[in-house]
Amino acid sequence: MALPVARTVHRHLEVDGVRVFYRESVPDRPDAPVLLLLHGFPSASHQFRRLIDVLGSHYRLIAPDYPGFGHTQAPPGFVHTFDRLAGITEGLVRRLGLTRFAMYVFDFGAPVGFRLAERHPEWIAGLVVQNGNAYQQGLSDAARAFIALRPDTPGAEKTVRDLLTLPGTRRQYETGVPAPELLAPDGWTLDQHFLDLPGRKDAQVALAFDYRSNLERYDQWQSWLRTRIPPTLITWGVGDPFFTEAGARAYLRDLPDAELHLFDTGHFALETHLAEIAPLIADFLDRTWSTGYSAVAHRSEDRK
């Protein structure tokens, strides 16, 4: 009996001097819907392995590692900012020849993905938002305090680096999860392996201090959502210590027709609720891909 487990390939592509690693499923048909999976902190594309196994036979799932994460190799002197992460991701999309895809935006994947959407609305066929914040009200007190850190603040860099330890990485998985036995320790163990590579913590410190640049773009991203009205599925772990349930509900202000599903879990919702979230994604792709939606179609801001 043949089991519907995806065939996945693992490759590198050179983009502006960065050797970008990505994993890609090989679906049963060449015209399958395409979903770009944008990972979060402190993880990498490996966080999507099980999702790719489950859905990759029917959909083309592509998951890259950003510079400073996973198997991607950035050259010495690479400046780690969210603009640069988005630029490298944009370059990868071009090299892959993608002209239309849905985006799964999670955590850091939201600021990367929304920058991509601003630059190329014609590429975007829909959004799957999983604990990917774009609203001030979605920030917890802990998140606000962390984002407020500046390089010249006494003890700020130590605060960031304390988060990059194994206990700090593990807490990001376990906080807000009622049934921690559902969490495989492989996730935080592999994340820490990559964090401990030479130069990786410096990259994460730089991104931590750059995170405020994302808040400065929230109004632009919300305007993009209001005017472009992408089909959107929102799945959210309500125990997330950084991005609160209010951030999930805030999307409905700009996208009243978005589908919202809340789960009693933490930041890495796929780790505990893959069985619930994967069918939602499959149904969403099946219903929205065939409509031919492209975010170049939009309504006027004066109708918001």
N, C-alpha and C positions, 0 to 999 in steps of 0.2 A: 504494500500500500504506500503510495507516494504521499509524503507529508509536505504541506505548503510552507516550507522554510525557505527563505530567500537565498539566492546566490549573491554574495557580496564580494566586490573587488576593492582592493586597497591600493591607492596610487599617489604619486606626487606630481605636481605641476609647478613650474617656475613662474612666479609672478613678481615682477619688479625686484628681482634679487632674492626673493623669499621662496624657499622650497616648501610649498604648501602640500600638506598631507590631506587626503580626503578619502572617505569610504563611500561606496555607491552600490546600491542594489541593482540587479539586472532583472527587470520584470519580465513577465511572460510575453508581453506585447510591446512593440517599439513605440506605440503612441500612448503609453500609459501616462497618467497625470504625474507631474513632477513636484516634489516637495523638498525644499531646501531647509535642512535642519541646522539651526544656529544655536550652538551650545552656550552654556553659562559658566560662571566662575564657581569653583576653581577647577572645573572639569575640562573635557574636550569631547571630540566626536564619539569617544567610546561610551558616553552616557546614553547614546541612542542605539547601541548594539541590539538590544532585545526588541525595540520598536522596529528596527530594520528587518530583523528575522521574521517578525509577525506580518508586516505589511509589504515588505520589499518584493514579494513575488507579483504583486498586483500594481504597485506604484514604483516610480523611480525616485528613490530617496537618496539624497546627496548630503553628506555631513562632513564639512571641512573642520580642521583645527586652525584657530587663529594663530598669528605670530605670538610667541610667548606661551603657547599651550600645546599639549599633546606631542605629536610627532612632527609638527611643522618646525622648520629650521630657519630662523631669521639671521641675517648677516650681522656682524659686529657693528654697533652704532645705530641699529634700527631704533627709531623713536616710537615708543609704545604709547599711542593715544587711540581713542575710539575712532577718530577720523581715519587714522592709518589702518586700523583693523577693518573698517568698512571699505577702505580703498583696496586693500588686498583681496577681500571677499568679492568686491566688484570685479577685480581683475580675473579672479578664478572663474566667476560666472561667464565672463566674456570668453575665456579660453575654452570653457566647456561648450560654448555655443548655445547657451540657454537664452531663450527669448521670452519665455513665459513660464512662471512657476508660482506655486503657493509657498509661503514661508512659515516655518515653525520658529517662533521667537520666544526664547526662554532666557531670563536673567540678562546677562551681557548680550545675548542674542537680540534683545529688543533694541538697544541703541545702535547695534550694528545693522540690524535689519531695517529699522526706520530710516537710517541714513541712506541705505540702498534704495528704499522705496521713494524717498524724496528725489533722488537723482534719476531714477528710472521707473516712474509709475507704470510705464507700459509693460514692464516685466511682471507685475504683480497680479496673480490670479486669485489671491485670497490669503487670509492670515489665520494661523493657529497660534493663539497666544497662551502660553503656559507660564504663569508667574513672571511675566515680562512687563515691567512697569513703565508707564508713560504719563503718570499723573502724580501731582504733589500729594494728594490725599492717600496714595498707595504706599507712602514711605512710613515705616515704623519709626518710633523714637530712636531706636538703635541705629537704623539706617541713616537718619538725619544727622545723628552725632558723628557717625563714621564719615559721611560725605563732607561734613564741615571741617574735617581735618585738613590742615595745610602743611606743606613741607617745613615751614618755619615755626610751626607750633611745637613747643617743647613736648617731647615724647610721642609725637604723631607717627613718626616712622616706626617706632617700636610697637605702637598699637596695631599698625598694619601688619607688621611682620609676625606678631603674635597670632594673627588670624591664619597665617600661612604655615603653621605647625600641624602635626598630625592631629592633636586634640582639637585644634580650631577647625580643621577640615572635616573631621568626623562630626563635630557639633552641627555643621551646616546640613548634614544629612539627617541627623537624629532629632533636632529640635522640631517640635510640633507634630511628631509622628506617634500616634497612640500605640502602634504595634511595631516596635523597633525590630522584632524578629523577622519582619518582612524585608528588612534592608540587608542586602548582601554586602559584606565588608569589602568586597573587591573594589567598589566604587571609590571610596575615600582612600583606600590603599594605593590604587593606581594614580589617583589625582596627586597624592603626596609624592609618589615617585617622580612625576613630572615637575612638581613644584621644587623638588630638591635638586634638579639638574642645574648646572652652572648658569648663572644669569637669569634664571626664571623668576626668582623672588624680586630681583631688581625690576623686572618687567611688570610684575604685579603691583609693586609699590607705585610705579609710574602711573599705571592705570587707575589705581585707587585715588591718587591725587587729581587725576583727570576726570573722575566720574562726575564732578560738578558740571562739566560741559554738557552732559546729557540733560540735566535739569534745565539748563538754559535753552534747550531745544524742545521742551515739552509742548509749549504753545504751538510751535510749528508742526509737530507731529500730530497734535490734536486737530489742527486745521486741516492737515492732510487727510486724516480719517474722515472728517466731516465732509470734505469736498469730493474725495475719491470714493468713499463708501464701499470699501472692499468687503466681500463676504468674509465673515469672521466667526471663528469658533474659539471660545475662551474656556480653558480648563485651568483650575486654580487650586493649589493646596492652601487651605485657610490657616494652617499652622505655621506658615512661612514667617521666620523671625525678621525678615527684611521688608518684604512686600506684602501688604495686608489685603484682606478681602475687599476693603474699600477701593483699592486700586483696580481690582477685577471689575467691580460694579461701575467704576467711573467710565469705563469704555462704553457703557450703554448710553451715556449722555451724548456721545458723538456718533455711536453706532447702535441706535435703538433696536435694530433687527438682528444684532449679533446673538449667537447662542452662548449662554453662560452655564457652566457646570462647575460646582464647588465640591471639593473633596476634603475629607477629614484626614489631612496628611500635611507634610511639610513642604519645603522648598523644592526638593527633587521628587515631584509627584509621580513621575513615571516609575520610580523605583518601587512604589507600593501599589500603584493603581493602573498598571499597564493594561490589565484585562478590561478595565472600564474605559480608559482613554483611547486605546487603539481602535475599537469599533467606532467611536465618535469621529475620529479622524478619517477613517475609511468612508463612513457615510457622508461626511462633509465633502471630501474630495469627489466622491461619486456624483453628488448633487450639484456641485459648483463648477467643476472643471468643464463639463459639457456646455455650460451656458456661454462660454466664450468671453466671460468678463475680463476686462483689462482696466486697470486703474487710470488709463488715460481718459476714460469716460468719467465725467464728474458733474456735480451740480454747482451752481454759483454760491459763493459764500453768503450772498445776501438772502439766501433761502434757508440758512441754517437755523 
